[in-house]
Amino acid sequence: RGSNAELRGKLRAARTTFKEAGAEVGALVDRVISIRDPNQFYGEEAPLNYGVSWLLVHFLLEGEQGAHVDGFIRYLELEKQGRGGRDAVYREVGLGPEELGSALAAHLKRINVR
């Protein structure tokens, strides 16, 4: 974990990223977790992809009182085995695309960034 100043900076950047993207949070998350080609992730939309990814991981580890930590760990194990991907994320964390998007948007609103 970084310093509090670093964390606040990342959270501000994530909020700005979502606002500037002008897209629904769920659609952004779905697009990012569907990326399988590193060239696509690190391409023109790399800052947006990083912001979405960072916020998603923060939510899965810290959001909803840690309810999704075990599912996230199971997903990471599948990814290591080459059996990960979009559907595995949703299955292992127990949330569908719309549910995850809504939960992530709510998490973003609850995070106190000064």
C-alpha beads as a LAMMPS data file, in Angstrom:
LAMMPS data file: protein, C-alpha beads

114 atoms
113 bonds

1 atom types
1 bond types

-500.0 500.0 xlo xhi
-500.0 500.0 ylo yhi
-500.0 500.0 zlo zhi

Masses

1 110.0

Atoms # bond

1 1 1 0.000 0.000 0.000
2 1 1 1.128 3.509 -0.752
3 1 1 0.954 6.586 1.389
4 1 1 -2.335 8.315 2.132
5 1 1 -1.430 11.082 -0.319
6 1 1 -0.796 8.501 -3.055
7 1 1 -4.089 6.760 -2.300
8 1 1 -6.022 10.025 -2.400
9 1 1 -4.367 10.887 -5.706
10 1 1 -5.314 7.529 -7.219
11 1 1 -8.892 7.810 -6.031
12 1 1 -9.229 11.339 -7.415
13 1 1 -7.791 10.145 -10.720
14 1 1 -10.239 7.218 -10.821
15 1 1 -13.201 9.518 -10.192
16 1 1 -12.010 11.925 -12.876
17 1 1 -11.425 9.042 -15.264
18 1 1 -15.004 7.826 -14.901
19 1 1 -16.440 11.320 -15.277
20 1 1 -14.360 12.062 -18.369
21 1 1 -15.176 8.721 -19.975
22 1 1 -18.853 9.597 -19.936
23 1 1 -19.811 5.930 -19.901
24 1 1 -21.689 3.865 -17.399
25 1 1 -19.362 2.275 -14.840
26 1 1 -20.560 -1.267 -15.558
27 1 1 -19.844 -0.910 -19.276
28 1 1 -16.347 0.390 -18.542
29 1 1 -15.604 -2.467 -16.165
30 1 1 -16.956 -5.031 -18.613
31 1 1 -14.826 -3.603 -21.421
32 1 1 -11.657 -3.647 -19.316
33 1 1 -12.091 -7.166 -17.932
34 1 1 -12.799 -8.404 -21.455
35 1 1 -9.391 -7.237 -22.708
36 1 1 -7.107 -10.200 -23.381
37 1 1 -4.499 -8.486 -25.578
38 1 1 -1.890 -6.408 -23.696
39 1 1 -1.570 -4.118 -26.732
40 1 1 -5.224 -3.191 -26.317
41 1 1 -4.849 -2.565 -22.569
42 1 1 -1.720 -0.422 -22.978
43 1 1 -2.952 1.372 -26.083
44 1 1 -4.618 4.747 -26.467
45 1 1 -6.993 4.193 -23.548
46 1 1 -4.325 3.010 -21.108
47 1 1 -5.059 5.745 -18.508
48 1 1 -8.745 4.823 -18.509
49 1 1 -7.932 1.102 -18.349
50 1 1 -5.591 1.656 -15.390
51 1 1 -8.159 3.778 -13.554
52 1 1 -10.916 1.219 -14.026
53 1 1 -8.616 -1.666 -13.072
54 1 1 -7.324 0.049 -9.958
55 1 1 -10.813 0.914 -8.750
56 1 1 -12.090 -2.596 -9.492
57 1 1 -9.286 -4.218 -7.497
58 1 1 -9.792 -1.736 -4.640
59 1 1 -13.490 -2.597 -4.553
60 1 1 -12.893 -6.361 -4.682
61 1 1 -10.413 -6.170 -1.804
62 1 1 -11.933 -3.414 0.345
63 1 1 -15.584 -2.920 -0.678
64 1 1 -18.678 -4.364 0.937
65 1 1 -16.739 -5.348 4.074
66 1 1 -14.453 -7.638 2.070
67 1 1 -17.311 -9.756 0.725
68 1 1 -15.531 -10.361 -2.592
69 1 1 -11.969 -11.079 -1.454
70 1 1 -12.288 -14.870 -1.627
71 1 1 -13.918 -14.739 -5.049
72 1 1 -11.225 -12.405 -6.328
73 1 1 -8.513 -14.773 -5.071
74 1 1 -10.263 -17.705 -6.791
75 1 1 -10.381 -15.668 -10.001
76 1 1 -6.650 -14.880 -9.748
77 1 1 -5.897 -18.591 -9.346
78 1 1 -7.917 -19.342 -12.485
79 1 1 -6.071 -16.589 -14.337
80 1 1 -2.728 -18.143 -13.336
81 1 1 -3.952 -21.453 -14.771
82 1 1 -5.007 -19.817 -18.047
83 1 1 -8.695 -20.326 -17.235
84 1 1 -9.581 -16.757 -16.260
85 1 1 -11.310 -14.127 -18.329
86 1 1 -14.452 -12.056 -18.242
87 1 1 -16.931 -14.777 -17.288
88 1 1 -14.637 -16.089 -14.544
89 1 1 -14.528 -12.640 -12.904
90 1 1 -18.308 -12.423 -12.685
91 1 1 -18.744 -16.040 -11.621
92 1 1 -16.101 -15.997 -8.891
93 1 1 -17.024 -12.647 -7.331
94 1 1 -20.716 -13.555 -7.475
95 1 1 -21.894 -10.446 -9.304
96 1 1 -23.174 -10.023 -12.853
97 1 1 -22.078 -7.124 -15.083
98 1 1 -24.835 -4.732 -14.002
99 1 1 -24.535 -5.682 -10.323
100 1 1 -20.767 -5.220 -10.350
101 1 1 -21.085 -1.875 -12.117
102 1 1 -23.671 -0.639 -9.617
103 1 1 -21.664 -1.869 -6.634
104 1 1 -18.509 -0.267 -7.990
105 1 1 -20.267 3.066 -8.619
106 1 1 -21.635 2.995 -5.053
107 1 1 -18.177 2.140 -3.702
108 1 1 -16.669 5.063 -5.568
109 1 1 -19.230 7.428 -4.019
110 1 1 -18.509 6.114 -0.502
111 1 1 -14.765 6.506 -0.715
112 1 1 -13.785 9.675 1.091
113 1 1 -11.202 11.540 -0.941
114 1 1 -10.025 14.957 0.166

Bonds

1 1 1 2
2 1 2 3
3 1 3 4
4 1 4 5
5 1 5 6
6 1 6 7
7 1 7 8
8 1 8 9
9 1 9 10
10 1 10 11
11 1 11 12
12 1 12 13
13 1 13 14
14 1 14 15
15 1 15 16
16 1 16 17
17 1 17 18
18 1 18 19
19 1 19 20
20 1 20 21
21 1 21 22
22 1 22 23
23 1 23 24
24 1 24 25
25 1 25 26
26 1 26 27
27 1 27 28
28 1 28 29
29 1 29 30
30 1 30 31
31 1 31 32
32 1 32 33
33 1 33 34
34 1 34 35
35 1 35 36
36 1 36 37
37 1 37 38
38 1 38 39
39 1 39 40
40 1 40 41
41 1 41 42
42 1 42 43
43 1 43 44
44 1 44 45
45 1 45 46
46 1 46 47
47 1 47 48
48 1 48 49
49 1 49 50
50 1 50 51
51 1 51 52
52 1 52 53
53 1 53 54
54 1 54 55
55 1 55 56
56 1 56 57
57 1 57 58
58 1 58 59
59 1 59 60
60 1 60 61
61 1 61 62
62 1 62 63
63 1 63 64
64 1 64 65
65 1 65 66
66 1 66 67
67 1 67 68
68 1 68 69
69 1 69 70
70 1 70 71
71 1 71 72
72 1 72 73
73 1 73 74
74 1 74 75
75 1 75 76
76 1 76 77
77 1 77 78
78 1 78 79
79 1 79 80
80 1 80 81
81 1 81 82
82 1 82 83
83 1 83 84
84 1 84 85
85 1 85 86
86 1 86 87
87 1 87 88
88 1 88 89
89 1 89 90
90 1 90 91
91 1 91 92
92 1 92 93
93 1 93 94
94 1 94 95
95 1 95 96
96 1 96 97
97 1 97 98
98 1 98 99
99 1 99 100
100 1 100 101
101 1 101 102
102 1 102 103
103 1 103 104
104 1 104 105
105 1 105 106
106 1 106 107
107 1 107 108
108 1 108 109
109 1 109 110
110 1 110 111
111 1 111 112
112 1 112 113
113 1 113 114
